[in-house]
């Protein structure tokens, strides 16, 4: 029996995904938002929640390809290599995405800090995964498209 997820829960579930793909460690902040978002929430005439859409999403693209020594790229890159991913799908997430468990195999994301004491990437992957599932992306296959595309971006840094 499939559990119906409330619209409110789905709206809240967008946050871990946006943070995984849009937050990074900077020189001043371990979990700094590197994007701007405007979520427009729609209500019915009676005041009930009807839906929402993200109107703007401005990603700091340069952070994907290079970071200063005290910075780190977007959290999702480090989440992909975590052990929690072993239970997400047959063979594990790393196998599905064709990535190793060594962050230093990926030039784009290993120029600066590769871990942050205040962030548990394994636990954050669990939150990201739960959010994808809450939004129904596991049924559509879109969740793995996101993971595989992210792994592809990581891998591009090693292309010569």
C-alpha positions in Angstrom: 0.0 0.0 0.0 1.5 3.3 -1.1 1.5 6.1 1.5 0.0 9.3 0.3 2.3 12.3 1.2 0.6 15.6 2.0 1.3 18.6 -0.2 2.7 20.4 2.8 5.2 17.6 3.4 6.2 17.7 -0.3 6.8 21.4 -0.2 9.0 21.0 2.9 10.8 18.1 1.2 12.2 20.4 -1.5 14.5 22.0 1.0 17.0 19.1 1.6 17.3 18.7 -2.2 17.8 22.4 -2.8 20.4 22.5 0.0 22.3 19.4 -1.2 22.5 20.9 -4.7 22.8 24.5 -3.7 24.8 24.8 -0.5 28.5 24.6 0.0 31.3 25.3 2.5 32.7 28.8 2.1 35.5 30.5 4.0 33.0 31.9 6.5 30.2 29.4 6.7 30.1 25.5 6.5 26.6 25.4 5.0 26.3 28.5 2.9 23.5 28.9 0.4 25.0 29.6 -3.0 21.7 30.2 -4.7 18.6 32.4 -4.6 15.2 30.9 -4.5 11.7 32.2 -4.5 9.0 29.7 -3.7 5.6 30.9 -4.7 2.9 29.1 -2.6 -0.5 28.9 -4.1 -3.7 28.8 -2.0 -7.3 28.1 -2.9 -10.0 30.8 -2.3 -10.8 29.1 1.0 -7.2 29.5 2.1 -6.1 25.9 1.7 -2.7 25.1 0.3 -3.0 24.3 -3.4 0.6 24.0 -4.5 3.9 25.8 -5.1 6.5 26.5 -7.7 10.1 27.7 -7.6 10.2 30.9 -9.5 14.0 31.5 -9.5 17.1 29.4 -8.8 20.4 31.1 -9.3 23.3 28.7 -9.0 26.9 29.8 -8.4 28.2 27.7 -11.3 31.9 28.5 -10.8 31.9 26.5 -7.5 31.4 23.3 -9.5 34.7 23.5 -11.2 36.9 25.2 -8.6 37.1 26.0 -4.9 39.6 27.8 -2.8 41.6 25.7 -0.3 39.2 26.5 2.6 36.1 25.9 0.6 34.1 22.9 -0.7 31.9 22.4 -3.6 28.1 21.5 -3.4 27.3 19.0 -0.7 25.6 16.6 -3.1 29.0 15.6 -4.6 30.2 14.4 -1.3 27.0 12.7 -0.4 27.1 10.5 -3.5 30.2 8.7 -2.2 28.7 7.9 1.3 28.0 4.4 2.6 24.3 5.2 3.1 24.0 5.0 -0.7 24.8 1.2 -0.6 21.2 0.5 0.5 19.5 2.9 -1.9 19.4 0.5 -4.9 20.6 -2.8 -6.1 24.4 -2.7 -6.2 24.4 0.6 -4.3 24.4 4.2 -5.5 28.1 4.4 -6.3 27.9 1.4 -8.6 24.8 2.8 -10.3 26.6 6.2 -10.8 29.9 4.5 -11.8 31.9 6.4 -9.1 34.5 5.3 -6.7 34.5 5.9 -2.9 37.6 8.2 -3.2 36.8 11.9 -3.5 40.3 12.5 -4.8 39.4 10.6 -8.0 37.3 13.7 -8.8 39.3 16.9 -9.6 36.3 19.2 -9.7 35.4 18.5 -6.1 38.7 17.8 -4.3 40.5 21.1 -4.8 39.5 22.4 -1.4 38.1 20.8 1.7 36.6 17.4 1.1 35.0 17.0 4.5 33.5 19.4 7.0 33.4 18.6 10.7 29.9 20.1 11.2 28.3 18.2 8.3 27.7 14.5 8.2 27.5 13.8 4.5 26.2 10.2 5.1 23.3 11.5 7.2 22.7 14.3 4.7 22.4 11.8 1.9 19.7 10.1 3.9 17.8 13.3 4.1 18.3 14.0 0.4 17.1 10.5 -0.5 14.0 10.7 1.8 13.2 14.1 0.1 13.4 12.6 -3.4 11.2 9.7 -2.3 8.7 12.1 -0.6 8.3 14.0 -3.8 7.7 10.7 -5.7 10.8 10.9 -7.8 11.7 7.3 -7.1 8.6 6.1 -9.0 9.4 8.2 -12.0 13.1 7.2 -12.1 14.0 10.9 -11.9 15.9 10.5 -8.7 18.5 8.3 -10.2 18.7 10.6 -13.3 19.7 13.4 -10.8 22.3 11.2 -9.1 23.8 9.9 -12.3 23.9 13.4 -13.8 25.6 14.7 -10.7 28.2 11.9 -10.8 28.8 12.8 -14.5 29.6 16.4 -13.6 32.0 15.1 -11.0 33.7 12.9 -13.5 34.1 15.6 -16.1 36.8 17.2 -14.1 39.0 14.2 -14.9 38.6 14.4 -18.6 41.7 15.6 -20.4 
